[in-house]
């Protein structure tokens, strides 16, 4: 474990990821860019039903590919141009339009690069290791298992056998569709073209008349059955998606090995972080044999941790957290949830505890370049008993008594659920 004192550069990186929860959950910033373009229709594709399409998606093998992805958010929030959210930083995904480059071998190796005007943020994964690199502070962070845990992970992978009674993709697809149709209509729209490839479109339209979500459309490649684009519309705007994530170009082939191999740029600082592998008892609790046999069971019936309450159903579901240190969240401190009831921060191993402490330091938290307090003030509006964030897809209510309510419903619905 790296015990070197945290430098200001490291603090900036850590703080960039520790954005106030209300900003992360709501995905900020109005944006006026045009939507990702696609042709109106593609002739010649054989017709499919929604059930067949979902089944094909579940049957599909992961594909080796490389391509360019554009993410756009139009959430009707205040203009964030004055908050210095610029460059290649994960926080830039919270609003506007962002370009990413993606490479994967379809197995254990991948690379994602978030591109800014004159900067880059990259994440490279290779099996049990991962690296991040931020050009803005010229720092590499290497995440890896300890040698002992790496050896144990190999042993587990070699001896693991899936249960013989796992459901088939067809059964999973049918059950998933049946569950979705309890709260929404699911259908197949006209075929289209995304990134130059023929694609089917599955459309999910909530039955709720109060949710902020109007519909979700997923375009699926007709040859590989890989999702090529996801679009989410607000119930207040049927013309332009509030959120879009889709390929603008894609090639289905194994990328060059050099692209998937991480090399630290000359002169960059490198920080090592040991990631703990859960002990055998913890792994046993999450083994596939413990999956519920009733695939149509409502997830809402599952027990919830202390400090978490759920009201409403389907698209009107509201999640309430209690004992949240809102002031610490606004300050960008990842330890802000330490007071939540039932939260177990003791991970069962010294390595895991050290990893938690690495991202949840004692004290007043790291110095910040981004004024998170100003960002919080800009994104939220005062309401009786707290502050509220209202966007085209999601609302967040932050109360002075330490409760935070989140849902894809109007703020008034959150206030009613909170008794405010």
Helices and strands as residue ranges (DSSP letters): H 8-17, H 21-26, H 50-59, E 65-73, G 81-83, G 90-94, E 96-104, E 109-115, E 120-126, E 129-134, E 139-144, H 147-159, H 169-181, E 184-194, E 197-206, E 213-221, E 227-234, E 243-251, H 257-260, E 269-274, H 280-285, G 288-290, G 299-301, E 308-311, G 314-316, E 318-321, H 326-330, G 334-339, H 350-359, H 372-379, E 381-383, E 386-390, E 395-399, E 404-407, H 411-418
